[in-house]
Amino acid sequence: MFVSPIRRWLMPRPEKLLAPFLREGMTVLEPGPGMGFFTLIMARMMGTTGRVIAVDIQPKMLDVLRKRTLRAGLQDRVETRLAQPDSMQIDNLNGSVDFVLAFAMVHEVPSAEAFFIEAAAALRTGGALLLVEPTGHVTREKFEVELEAARRAGLGLTERPAVRGNMAATLRKT
């Protein structure tokens, strides 16, 4: 189901959702990419000079993602990293990431606070983070708690885009 064409019907169009954030040559951080539903699309959208750093705690998901990038000829644009439950292992990215896609994953991490601190450190000043959480898994109150954790980490709320079946927020590093 994660990479099924049916998911494209149920989900917002990834290209439309991501277009305001992505440009040629950007560096994107995608925590929790699963098997790469958004990863391959972002790698294509950013052209040959862009790169996606996909970070997951599940080695099997990263193995599948690597195979998919190879089949798609995108292996030079996608870097996979194995995270730990309490850290994305991205200290060397500080201030170098243009965009973070946090799609339906913050509610899965042990600490939203720790996640947003790491993501904010990786972002360059002015960089954006798109937070999307499914309404079936996350309450409005829990989403607001996540937004408060992001604010404390130095990410300011700039917009609440409409994403069908989800709650969403665009955050920027100030």
Secondary structure, DSSP 8 states (H G I E B T S, - for coil): -TT-HHHHHHS--HHHHHTTT--TT-EEEEES-TTTTTHHHHHHHT-TT-EEEEEES-HHHHHHHHHHHHHHT-TTTEEEEE-BTTB---GGGTT-EEEEEEES-GGGSS-HHHHHHHHHHHEEEEEEEEEEEETTTS-HHHHHHHHHHHHHTTEEEEE----TTEEEEEEEE-
